[in-house]
């Protein structure tokens, strides 16, 4: 009997697992092995979305979907034509995992538990005989005579006919050295999806307070994003900040994470239209006390914070508002400047910008353009999306496409 050809997948995360279970299902004549360097499988899947697993996003237009990736947008635009959001939903639902979309577009399992996704993938691996080797870190690979020799930290050597690298992102360029040895170039890795630190800033006294629609821009750049903002005990977070950090990953790194952020808490207004609005209040409701109510639906604590910062007293009425206090209030509402000094990793959403250069990988097959039978999938590639399920979608897409083409190999 002819000996089975071997597929080795480096990485037991979302992309690696998805590649493994699909290639094993599509071609039973292949022996499939996952190498995972840690003692945990699918660790990001486990903690994603606060333990609910943000599987993907309810964005079904490929050009729009591709625009959610600060790096790799053109690459994923090609790959999504082969497997994208609808395919992900269908794949899981075929296996009994029902998904639901929330108001912000994020898609979760209806069970609200990441374990549902993990169990599905583990069941597939068991069903199709995928072998999993834990605590096995790859230290080097060599390609010779159409076969890969894989050197592990356990001093064990494995041989593979096909190799898919889905090892995830790395924090330092040196950690990519074993991949560089194949001749592939690496874009310098940098953090993406991080929060902004405001050490000692007074606004941090309102930690836990959130505002649903805020505009933030970085002074001296074109970087600007809108969305919810959360005030934390160390600074500001929330989707608007995370999107800004993703789009500005390289630019903010170059600034060593020290810059000025300008926040508009009421983005339907600018400074000019806000002055006009406040002047209307002088006419329409001159006797109303300013402290009592704000028109813009801001949290009461935040409104009072801005009133205090503008030297507006509890008894002051709109008719009594001095121009100096008015101008200060307008600045607070529409152009509130904060000095950012440093960043903080955002829990499980952390991803890296950088990785294997996309010009060296075929977006339609995930095949290396440099080495036969070598594939890549997931965050190891220089692709990263904003928060909201987009990074997992790239993992499913690239893992599936790699599996599809490995399974077709003779």
C-alpha positions in Angstrom: 0.0 0.0 0.0 1.3 3.5 -0.9 2.4 5.4 2.2 0.3 8.5 2.9 1.8 11.9 2.1 2.1 14.2 5.1 0.8 17.7 5.7 2.3 19.5 8.7 0.5 22.7 10.0 2.5 24.9 12.3 0.2 26.5 14.8 -2.9 25.3 16.6 -4.8 28.6 16.4 -7.9 29.4 14.3 -6.1 29.5 10.9 -4.0 26.4 11.5 -6.9 24.3 12.9 -9.2 25.4 10.1 -6.6 24.4 7.6 -6.0 21.0 9.3 -9.6 19.9 9.6 -10.5 21.0 6.1 -7.6 19.4 4.4 -8.1 16.1 6.3 -11.8 16.1 5.3 -11.2 17.0 1.7 -8.4 14.5 1.1 -8.4 11.4 3.4 -5.3 10.1 1.7 -3.2 12.8 3.4 -1.8 12.4 6.9 -2.4 15.7 8.8 -0.4 16.9 11.8 -0.7 20.1 13.8 2.3 21.4 15.7 1.4 23.7 18.6 4.2 25.3 20.6 2.1 25.8 23.8 0.0 23.6 26.0 -3.2 25.2 24.7 -5.1 24.9 21.5 -7.2 27.7 20.0 -6.3 30.1 22.9 -7.4 33.2 21.1 -10.7 31.6 20.1 -11.2 30.8 23.8 -10.9 34.4 25.0 -12.2 36.3 22.0 -15.2 38.5 22.5 -15.0 38.2 26.3 -15.2 34.4 26.0 -18.0 34.4 23.5 -15.8 34.2 20.3 -16.4 37.0 17.7 -16.4 34.5 14.8 -16.8 37.0 12.0 -18.7 40.1 11.0 -22.0 40.6 9.2 -20.4 42.4 6.3 -21.3 40.6 3.1 -20.0 43.0 0.5 -16.4 42.0 -0.4 -15.0 45.4 -1.3 -16.5 46.8 2.0 -15.2 43.8 3.9 -11.7 44.3 2.5 -11.6 47.9 3.6 -11.6 46.8 7.2 -8.0 45.7 7.0 -5.4 48.4 7.5 -2.8 46.1 6.1 -3.5 43.5 3.4 -6.8 44.9 2.1 -6.0 44.2 -1.6 -4.8 40.7 -0.6 -7.9 39.7 1.3 -10.1 41.2 -1.4 -8.8 38.5 -3.7 -8.9 35.7 -1.2 -12.5 36.6 -0.1 -13.8 35.7 -3.5 -12.9 32.1 -2.7 -14.2 32.0 0.9 -15.7 34.8 3.0 -18.3 35.7 5.6 -21.2 33.8 4.1 -19.0 30.7 3.7 -17.9 30.9 7.3 -21.4 31.1 8.6 -22.5 28.2 6.3 -19.5 26.1 7.4 -20.3 26.3 11.1 -24.0 26.0 10.6 -23.5 22.8 8.6 -21.9 21.4 11.7 -24.7 22.4 14.0 -23.2 25.7 15.2 -25.8 28.4 14.9 -24.5 32.0 14.7 -26.1 35.4 15.4 -25.3 38.9 14.4 -25.5 41.7 17.0 -26.4 45.4 16.3 -22.8 46.4 15.6 -22.3 43.6 13.1 -20.2 41.2 15.2 -21.3 37.6 14.9 -21.2 35.1 17.8 -22.4 31.6 18.4 -26.0 31.6 19.7 -24.7 29.9 22.8 -22.6 32.9 23.6 -19.7 30.6 24.4 -16.4 30.3 22.6 -16.3 26.7 23.7 -19.0 25.9 21.1 -16.6 26.9 18.4 -13.7 25.1 20.0 -15.7 21.9 20.4 -16.8 22.0 16.8 -13.2 22.3 15.6 -12.0 19.6 18.0 -14.8 17.3 16.9 -13.8 17.8 13.2 -10.1 17.0 14.0 -11.1 13.8 15.8 -13.5 12.8 13.1 -10.9 13.1 10.3 -7.9 11.8 12.3 -5.9 15.0 12.6 -2.8 14.3 14.8 -2.0 17.1 17.3 1.4 17.5 18.9 1.4 19.9 21.8 4.4 21.7 23.4 6.2 21.4 20.1 7.8 24.6 18.9 9.4 24.8 15.4 12.9 26.1 15.4 13.9 25.5 11.8 12.8 24.2 8.5 14.7 22.9 5.5 13.3 22.2 2.0 15.1 19.5 0.0 14.0 17.0 -2.7 10.4 18.3 -2.5 10.2 17.5 1.2 10.4 19.6 4.3 12.5 18.7 7.3 11.0 20.4 10.4 13.3 20.8 13.4 11.5 21.2 16.8 12.6 22.3 20.2 12.1 18.8 21.5 15.0 17.8 19.2 12.5 15.8 17.2 12.5 16.0 13.5 9.5 15.6 11.3 9.2 15.3 7.6 6.4 16.7 5.5 5.4 16.7 1.8 3.3 19.9 2.4 3.8 22.6 5.0 1.4 25.3 6.1 2.8 27.9 8.5 0.0 29.4 10.6 2.0 30.3 13.6 0.3 33.6 14.4 1.9 36.9 14.9 5.2 37.5 16.6 6.2 40.5 18.7 9.8 40.7 17.5 11.4 40.3 14.1 13.9 37.8 15.4 11.1 35.4 16.2 10.5 35.1 12.4 14.1 33.9 11.8 13.1 30.3 11.1 10.6 31.6 8.5 13.2 34.0 7.0 15.4 30.9 6.5 13.1 29.9 3.6 14.0 33.1 1.8 10.7 34.9 2.6 10.9 38.6 3.7 9.2 39.8 6.9 7.5 43.2 7.4 8.6 44.4 10.8 6.0 43.4 13.4 4.3 46.1 15.4 1.3 46.1 17.9 -2.1 46.8 16.5 -5.4 47.2 18.4 -4.2 48.9 21.6 -5.6 51.5 24.0 -4.3 54.9 24.7 -2.7 55.8 28.1 -3.3 59.1 29.8 -1.2 58.9 33.0 -2.5 61.1 35.8 -5.2 62.7 33.6 -8.3 64.0 35.5 -10.7 62.4 33.0 -9.6 58.9 34.2 -11.5 59.6 37.5 -14.6 58.7 35.4 -13.3 55.2 34.6 -16.0 52.9 33.4 -17.9 55.7 31.6 -18.7 55.1 28.0 -19.9 57.4 25.2 -21.7 55.8 22.2 -20.6 58.0 19.3 -17.3 59.9 19.5 -14.9 61.2 16.9 -11.1 61.0 17.6 -8.3 62.3 15.5 -4.5 62.4 16.0 -3.1 65.9 15.8 -0.7 66.4 12.8 -1.9 63.3 10.9 -4.9 62.3 8.8 -5.9 59.6 11.3 -9.5 59.9 12.5 -12.1 57.4 13.6 -15.7 57.4 14.9 -17.4 55.0 17.3 -17.9 54.2 21.0 -15.2 55.3 23.5 -14.7 53.9 27.0 -12.8 55.9 29.7 -10.6 53.6 31.8 -8.5 54.0 34.9 -5.4 54.3 32.6 -6.8 56.2 29.6 -9.3 55.7 26.8 -10.4 52.6 25.0 -13.3 51.3 23.0 -13.9 50.6 19.3 -13.0 54.1 18.1 -9.7 54.0 19.8 -8.9 50.4 18.7 -9.7 51.3 15.1 -7.5 54.3 15.3 -4.7 52.2 16.7 -5.0 49.7 13.9 -5.0 52.3 11.1 -2.2 54.2 12.8 -0.1 51.2 14.0 3.1 52.2 12.1 2.6 56.0 12.3 2.0 55.9 16.1 4.9 53.5 16.6 7.1 56.0 14.9 5.9 58.6 17.4 6.9 56.1 20.2 3.2 56.3 21.3 3.4 59.9 22.4 1.0 62.2 20.6 -2.0 64.5 21.0 -5.5 63.1 20.5 -8.4 65.5 19.8 -11.8 64.2 20.8 -15.1 65.4 19.6 -17.7 64.0 22.0 -20.6 65.3 19.9 -19.5 64.6 16.3 -22.6 66.0 14.8 -21.2 69.4 15.7 -17.9 71.3 15.1 -16.7 74.3 17.1 -18.5 76.8 14.9 -21.9 75.0 14.9 -21.6 74.3 18.7 -21.1 78.1 19.4 -24.3 78.7 17.3 -26.2 76.1 19.3 -25.1 77.5 22.7 -26.1 81.0 21.6 -29.5 79.6 20.7 -29.8 78.3 24.3 -29.3 81.9 25.5 -32.5 82.9 23.6 -34.6 79.8 23.8 -34.0 78.8 27.5 -32.2 81.7 29.1 -33.4 80.8 32.7 -32.4 77.1 32.6 -29.4 76.2 34.7 -26.6 74.8 32.6 -25.6 72.0 35.0 -29.1 70.5 35.1 -29.3 68.9 31.6 -27.3 68.6 28.4 -29.0 68.3 25.1 -26.5 65.8 23.5 -27.2 62.8 25.7 -23.8 62.7 27.2 -23.4 60.9 30.5 -24.2 63.2 33.4 -20.8 62.7 35.0 -19.0 63.7 31.8 -21.3 66.8 31.3 -20.6 67.9 34.9 -16.9 67.3 34.3 -16.9 69.6 31.3 -18.9 72.2 33.1 -16.5 72.2 36.0 -13.5 72.4 33.6 -15.2 75.4 31.9 -15.8 77.2 35.3 -19.5 76.9 35.0 -21.1 76.9 38.5 -24.2 74.9 39.6 -26.3 78.1 39.7 -25.2 79.6 36.3 -28.0 80.0 33.7 -27.6 80.0 29.9 -28.3 83.7 29.9 -25.4 84.3 32.4 -22.8 82.2 30.5 -19.7 84.3 30.0 -18.0 84.1 26.6 -14.8 82.7 28.2 -16.7 79.8 29.8 -18.7 79.3 26.6 -15.5 79.0 24.5 -14.0 76.6 27.0 -17.1 74.4 27.0 -17.1 74.3 23.2 -13.5 73.2 23.3 -14.3 70.5 25.8 -17.2 69.2 23.7 -15.8 69.4 20.2 -12.0 69.6 20.4 -10.9 68.1 23.7 -7.2 67.6 23.6 -5.4 64.9 25.6 -1.7 64.0 25.6 -1.3 60.3 25.0 1.8 58.8 26.6 2.0 55.1 25.9 -0.3 52.2 25.0 -1.8 49.2 26.7 -2.5 45.9 25.0 -6.2 45.4 24.6 -6.8 42.0 26.2 -7.6 39.2 23.8 -8.1 41.5 20.8 -4.3 42.1 20.5 -2.9 41.4 17.0 0.3 42.3 15.2 0.8 44.3 12.1 3.6 42.9 10.0 4.6 39.4 9.0 5.3 37.5 5.8 5.4 39.9 2.8 2.2 39.5 0.8 4.0 40.0 -2.5 5.5 36.5 -1.9 2.2 34.7 -1.4 -0.6 33.9 -3.9 -3.8 35.3 -2.4 -5.9 32.8 -4.3 -4.1 29.7 -3.0 -2.0 30.9 0.0 0.9 29.2 -1.7 4.4 30.6 -1.4 5.7 32.0 -4.6 9.2 31.0 -3.6 9.0 27.4 -2.4 6.9 24.6 -3.8 4.3 23.0 -1.4 4.7 25.8 1.2 1.6 27.6 2.4 0.8 30.4 4.8 -2.4 31.2 6.8 -3.6 33.6 9.4 -1.8 36.3 11.3 1.7 35.2 10.3 0.9 37.0 7.0 1.2 40.8 6.9 -2.6 41.1 7.2 -4.5 42.6 10.1 -8.0 43.8 10.5 -9.8 46.2 12.9 -11.7 44.8 15.8 -15.1 43.2 15.2 -14.4 39.7 13.9 -12.3 40.6 10.9 -9.1 39.0 12.0 -10.9 35.7 12.6 -12.5 36.0 9.1 -9.0 36.3 7.6 -8.0 33.2 9.6 -10.9 31.1 8.4 -10.4 32.3 4.8 -6.7 31.8 4.5 -6.9 28.4 6.4 -9.6 27.1 4.1 -8.0 28.2 0.9 -4.7 26.7 1.9 -6.5 23.4 2.8 -8.4 23.4 -0.5 -5.2 23.7 -2.6 -3.2 21.3 -0.5 -6.0 18.7 -0.8 -5.8 19.0 -4.6 -2.1 18.3 -4.7 -1.0 15.0 -6.2 
